[in-house]
């Protein structure tokens, strides 16, 4: 028999509803799945660490131009090269 039951860990043992327990007899094989809902801290990647350590905004001066304006400016520079 394979059954999924809902239970709670009370600090020392797993407790489940009496109604759920009535489906089992002595010697039944059960499978216990532990659902970890704890707040697991995510480890930072190298890129995230660098971004946190180095404030790249300190080295960038915004011109206030839109992406289209910048693209147009670069195209103009390329065309005037020759």
Secondary structure, 3 states (H helix, E strand, C coil): CCCCCCEEECCCCEEECHHHHCCCCCCCCCCCCCCCCCCCCCCCCHHHHHHHHCCHHHHCCCCCCCHHHHHHHHHHHHHCCC
